[in-house]
């Protein structure tokens, strides 16, 4: 496996991986269309790519032995507080189902966090499992005085501070605009 920055030629493969990773496996409705709509995460990714929040330097793919895309992660521009302090929102994180449980997601998250830190970013926020993301140093955002866009997210809205973090960064977190439509 190799982790590298995404290129324009990876976009279709990333969409395919994201769609497979988030596909609903509902076989209970025999009358369902043979072409179900793409998962919201794939649509979100398409919208993020054309938004002001897209940061190409923080979009990474994992490739397999034959160079095929098997995973993807992205951080997009977010803001904290009324002074709109710069921050990042992580996600979606996608690993093709055939490659899940093999450390691909782990490698992708480490890569994007390392790059974000190297670029001087202060913190990364996400909505996800505390059990999974806790291993990367993510903690409930409220511990840092940062509030979720939706209070119902509770402990699932988490923050990972980076080297440039200043404890004065507090207040509501705002994701890139396309997240408002999810």
C-alpha positions in Angstrom: 0.0 0.0 0.0 1.1 3.5 -0.8 -0.4 6.7 0.5 -0.1 9.7 -1.8 -1.9 12.9 -2.7 -4.9 12.5 -4.9 -4.5 13.5 -8.6 -7.2 14.6 -11.0 -7.0 11.1 -12.6 -8.0 9.6 -9.3 -11.4 11.3 -9.0 -13.5 8.6 -10.6 -11.8 5.9 -8.6 -12.2 7.8 -5.4 -15.9 8.2 -6.2 -16.2 4.4 -6.8 -14.4 3.6 -3.5 -16.5 6.1 -1.5 -19.7 4.7 -3.0 -18.7 1.1 -2.3 -17.6 2.0 1.3 -20.9 3.7 2.1 -23.3 1.6 0.1 -26.4 0.4 1.9 -26.8 -3.3 1.8 -30.6 -3.5 1.9 -31.8 -6.5 0.0 -35.2 -6.5 1.6 -36.9 -4.5 -1.2 -36.9 -6.7 -4.3 -38.5 -3.8 -6.3 -35.6 -1.5 -5.6 -33.8 0.1 -8.6 -30.8 -1.7 -10.0 -29.1 1.7 -10.0 -29.6 3.1 -6.5 -28.6 6.7 -5.9 -25.0 7.2 -4.8 -24.5 7.4 -1.0 -24.6 10.9 0.4 -20.8 10.7 1.2 -20.1 10.4 -2.6 -22.3 13.3 -3.4 -20.8 15.4 -0.6 -17.3 14.6 -1.9 -18.3 15.9 -5.4 -19.7 19.1 -3.9 -16.6 19.6 -1.7 -14.4 19.4 -4.7 -16.0 22.5 -6.2 -16.3 24.5 -3.0 -14.1 27.1 -1.5 -13.3 24.7 1.4 -11.5 22.2 -0.9 -7.8 21.8 0.0 -6.2 19.6 -2.7 -3.0 19.2 -0.6 -5.1 17.4 2.0 -6.8 14.9 -0.2 -5.0 11.5 0.0 -5.5 8.1 -1.6 -4.3 4.7 -0.6 -3.3 2.6 -3.6 -2.9 -1.2 -3.7 -0.2 -3.4 -5.2 -1.3 -2.7 -8.8 -1.7 1.1 -8.2 -5.5 0.9 -7.9 -7.2 3.3 -5.5 -8.4 1.4 -2.4 -9.0 4.3 0.0 -9.4 8.0 0.4 -9.4 10.7 3.0 -9.8 14.5 2.8 -9.7 17.5 5.1 -11.5 20.6 4.1 -11.4 24.1 5.4 -13.5 24.7 8.5 -13.7 27.6 11.0 -14.1 27.9 14.8 -15.8 30.7 16.7 -17.0 34.2 15.8 -13.6 35.3 14.6 -13.6 32.3 12.1 -10.3 30.9 13.3 -9.0 28.4 10.7 -9.5 24.7 11.3 -10.1 21.6 9.3 -12.9 19.1 9.0 -11.9 15.5 8.3 -14.1 13.4 6.1 -15.3 11.5 4.4 -12.8 8.7 5.0 -13.4 5.8 2.7 -11.9 2.3 2.3 -13.1 -0.1 -0.3 -14.9 -3.0 1.5 -12.5 -5.5 0.1 -9.6 -3.7 1.9 -11.3 -2.8 5.2 -9.7 -4.1 8.4 -6.2 -4.1 6.9 -4.9 -0.7 8.3 -5.8 1.3 5.2 -8.0 3.8 7.1 -5.3 4.0 9.9 -2.6 4.9 7.4 -4.8 7.5 5.6 -5.7 9.3 8.8 -2.1 9.3 10.0 -1.1 10.7 6.6 -3.6 13.5 6.5 -3.0 14.5 10.2 0.7 14.6 9.6 0.3 16.8 6.5 -2.2 19.1 8.3 0.3 19.5 11.1 3.2 20.2 8.6 1.1 22.9 6.9 0.7 24.6 10.3 -3.0 23.9 10.8 -4.3 24.1 14.4 -6.9 21.4 14.7 -9.0 18.9 12.9 -12.6 18.2 13.7 -14.8 15.3 12.7 -18.0 13.4 13.3 -17.2 9.8 14.0 -16.8 6.9 16.4 -14.9 7.8 19.6 -13.7 4.2 19.8 -12.2 4.4 16.3 -10.9 8.0 16.2 -9.7 8.0 19.8 -6.6 6.1 18.7 -5.5 9.1 16.7 -5.8 11.5 19.7 -9.3 12.8 18.9 -11.2 13.9 22.0 -14.8 15.2 22.4 -14.7 18.8 21.1 -16.4 20.1 24.2 -13.2 19.4 26.1 -11.6 22.2 24.1 -14.6 24.6 24.2 -15.6 23.8 20.6 -19.2 23.1 19.9 -20.7 20.9 17.2 -22.8 22.2 14.4 -25.5 20.0 15.8 -25.6 19.6 19.6 -27.2 16.1 19.2 -23.8 14.8 18.0 -22.4 14.8 21.5 -19.3 12.8 22.0 -19.2 11.8 18.3 -18.1 15.3 17.4 -14.4 15.3 18.1 -11.3 17.4 17.8 -7.6 16.5 17.3 -5.3 19.4 18.2 -2.1 19.9 16.2 1.2 21.7 17.0 -0.1 25.2 16.0 -3.2 24.9 18.3 -3.9 27.8 20.6 -6.3 27.2 23.6 -8.0 30.5 22.8 -9.6 28.9 19.8 -13.1 28.2 21.1 -16.7 28.4 20.0 -18.9 26.8 17.3 -17.3 24.8 14.6 -18.4 25.3 11.0 -17.6 22.8 8.3 -17.1 23.8 4.6 -20.5 24.9 3.1 -21.4 21.6 1.3 -21.7 19.9 4.8 -24.7 22.2 5.4 -26.7 20.1 2.9 -26.0 16.7 4.4 
